[in-house]
């Protein structure tokens, strides 16, 4: 029996097998042995992952979906994690090994899924997922765009981001109210930033939390020296700064002599 869709878990089951296959094909399956699918539901995407030359693990919060998966994918059972992805300690499954992340994500927590991935970037070389279209576009957008923001800068500091394709509501049951978009992230060869990384996160967040202000104003709490504040970069607004400029600015703040 099919799983009854629960709204509070963001359940929109994909009906279109070709799209499931296309999502599975966005990963390269090179350079890691494990893939983790978040929110497999009834396994429409899992089925295609199981054909790849990697070990597929799934994490699913919904007991009914887990029961369905156990009944229909007999070999998967030892690799079904019945937990909340946001709370689960992934080292319990992967220890220090690398794994790719994939999923048709529950949209209510899709940004948090990405933030957790960024925290675990040392273990996650690739990431593919279905988001609300506008969130996927935001993550991939460049400076100067109206939708460029925290998620774009933090993601693109560590990963090359590619918007793959758009998916209409009609291919889901029940259909969501918005279009969806699939994106692919590939970690950069050199993803260690040449600045204090935790300071970089704080600066990007502070800058975009007051996105209409100049950086001189939004970064007041960082106690910038008068000399540093005179630098033209602080007269700009956050959406004007490329990822590289944010990194450079973090170094400037780090080395600022008050
Ligand atoms: N991949 C399936 C289902 C997508 S719907 C398909 O494409 O048809 C999103 C799935 O994420 C649901 O199965 C839902 O139960 C699951 N989910 C929601 N919140 C979760 C969480 N915090 N951790 C793990 N899975 C979650």
Boltz pocket constraint, residues with backbone or C-beta under 6 A from the ligand:
constraints:
  - pocket:
      binder: B
      contacts: [[A, 9], [A, 10], [A, 11], [A, 12], [A, 13], [A, 14], [A, 15], [A, 38], [A, 39], [A, 40], [A, 41], [A, 42], [A, 43], [A, 44], [A, 45], [A, 59], [A, 60], [A, 61], [A, 62], [A, 65], [A, 83], [A, 84], [A, 85], [A, 86], [A, 103], [A, 104], [A, 105], [A, 106], [A, 109]]
      max_distance: 6.0
